[in-house]
């Protein structure tokens, strides 16, 4: 029988990509935009950084608790849709509550901002990301590479966002948020109506691969749903596997310094003074970050799919080291080095969100993906959550150059950990756990790059 060549992602697959891209945008708009641009209106950078960090840590705890239920959850899609609806409601509160008025109103706004940050973490980086692993188990890198373009695109228009907020005598919060709110709402409606948990439920195929009959595809789906209930990779097994930490810590570090630094770009670039004018000022640099972020997200996603997650992550960690070196030696007299450092961070900014999905899908079985991801993602997000506060503290204490020294040091550590990671050892642990559980051994994890 002639095998049909797998092309594209299919109509439903593209709708899933749109949904997760808008979920990522919700995560950025709710958590990062107020922290980067509006902090002075709501109590200052330190106040909002603290709220953001505490809320993100709460989100991490909720994810770890949820990891025990992922295998038994009847519908991850419904869970994601609920998180999305609640995130949208919180975004409305951020838009409409005049939190720049000191007193009870400001305290209410801060509470909504904190709750919204927790919910957007659960929505964009957790629930909907699990669907990508279920729809595109072997093409997740390129799929996430497209979806995470939402990060550089969102950052690219942050200058316009700031201009819209402060154009008049009173801050136009609603008008500045409205375009993003509409996009996020439309994406949520698409996902709610048109995307199920598995492609087979709407006559589509995993990885958009039509080289099997619908009957075989459905049987595979049903078997996987059953196997998820008895996965051997519970949280205790996952968290006691050394290679889990070797690959998860670098994934978290990439998120920590790309996302964390991007929430502080206004303050960091402000240190360049007039030297930034030759690059188009703040808006010009943010547009460059957008362009190179798109390139990096797509290219690293392609490398992830074609060459393996480990190689893509090593490349990203090397770029992080280069960013640290360039930023550390930059100065107001040499603003181009700082711009180059931020461009390097942009190159792996989107891809850093690919890797939590990719590594769990790449080195563990399909039926184990959900529970492993439910441990990978909160730990990586915990490091990411500490980013804005760490960077703000370091910048206040020692200046922006010190931030990049830290980035360079962590870049070296991340490269070492990635070189220590072994997919063969993951398989050895998988064999041991399956043997103890009375499950048959096979070669499903052989040769994972």
Secondary structure, DSSP 8 states (H G I E B T S, - for coil): -------S--HHHHHHHHHHHHHHHHHIIIIIIHHHHSGGGGT-HHHHHHHHHHHHHHHHHHHHHHTTTGGG-S-HHHHHHHHHHHHHHHHHHHHHS-TTSTTHHHHHHHHHHHHHHHHHHHIIIIIHHHHHHHH-SSSHHHHHHHHTHHHHHHHHTHHHHHHHHSSSSS--HHHHHHHHHHHHHHHHHHHHHH--SSGGGGT--GGG--SS-HHHHHHHHHHHHHHHHT-S--HHHHHT-HHHHHHHHHHHHHHHHHHHHHTTHHHHHHTTGGGGGGGTHHHHHHHHHHHHHHHHHHHHHHHHHHH-HHHHHHHHHHHHHHHHHHHHT-BTTBHHHHHHHHHHHHHHHHHHHHHHHHHHHHHS-HHHHHHHHHHHHHHHHHHHHHHHHHHHHHHHHH-HHHHHHHHHHHHHHHHHHHHH--HHHHHHHHHHHHHHTT----STTTT--
